[in-house]
């Protein structure tokens, strides 16, 4: 029998993705026959892709005969810079040095760690929120660093308790991931939060990666979520050691296009471009053209946002009858505490699926046990991505399920 090939041993440290755990949880569960499945599990936008983007894809098919430049086309970088300046009130953002198109924020979140982290330094740390988007942990481990988790506090709008992070941890931190609006909690960092993080970065020299892929899903047109570059500008500082990441997936309902951008510290982006040139992650010229159309249009974004506003306005009060849940700051998730049902988050998810064919994601799957607690325990995440009728149907089933538990 041939010997097993040698592979990167760090791969053995990766944990199963949450949806693999969910499949295992549901393995022996059989939902009622004839009851359509309602999934609140996967955060995949289900609204229709705008016609202007589809038309731009078709109109650019001739560019498939060209290799794309990793740096992206000048018109696309200019459109992204102009959008960010409008959205965040920035006086300037250089499209040549401070903007880089990427193949979706997920890819960039991972590869940024490979660029920033010096895994040869003993004890290198990547600091993550907890709960968190699982890519942060995998990126840290495969860069040769140790992930350190800062637990969120439900009593403080799920803000991470950075004050509890020991000084020696900060001293070894090379990269800090933040997610605002947060997945799964929907919490948005305040200007005071950013002031604290910038002060820590200035003191210890770590890079901040600000994951803002949910920034355009919010509930008050007059108060969009604060962004990292915007916070830096308001606090009178530059973009040193700061990279923000954004995406069209949620904003424009094109998750299959895998298109986003990073922006911020020009010196870091120069090194990131070098890494990406070898990494081979250039955005297709077809999707560059479609992305240009998407970033230049806000009408479809407002229409998309209005659909989420309507869904949350209807579904949140329904679920609040039986679960501890409230409207988030932003994003398209409800982060519901199920403790009052007497079930754990995994028990709740499994029984809800088995009895009513509704999928939710256990909160403990989106977090790690750190400092003696799993902050996702007794929560479930609901992604309100389907149309309003399906979301209402699913919410009704959850209400019936919960009421049945107390009879």
PyMOL commands that set and color helices and strands:
alter all, ss='L'
color gray80, all
select helices_A, chain A and resi 9-13+18-25+51-59+61-65+74-88+105-116+135-142+154-156+162-164+167-172+191-204+228-234+248-252+255-257+266-279+285-295+299-319+339-341+345-356+363-366+388-406
alter helices_A, ss='H'
color red, helices_A
select strands_A, chain A and resi 38-39+99-102+125-130+146-153+159-160+173-179+207-211+242-247+260-264+333-337+358-359+361-362+369-370+373-374+379-383
alter strands_A, ss='S'
color yellow, strands_A
deselect
rebuild
show_as cartoon
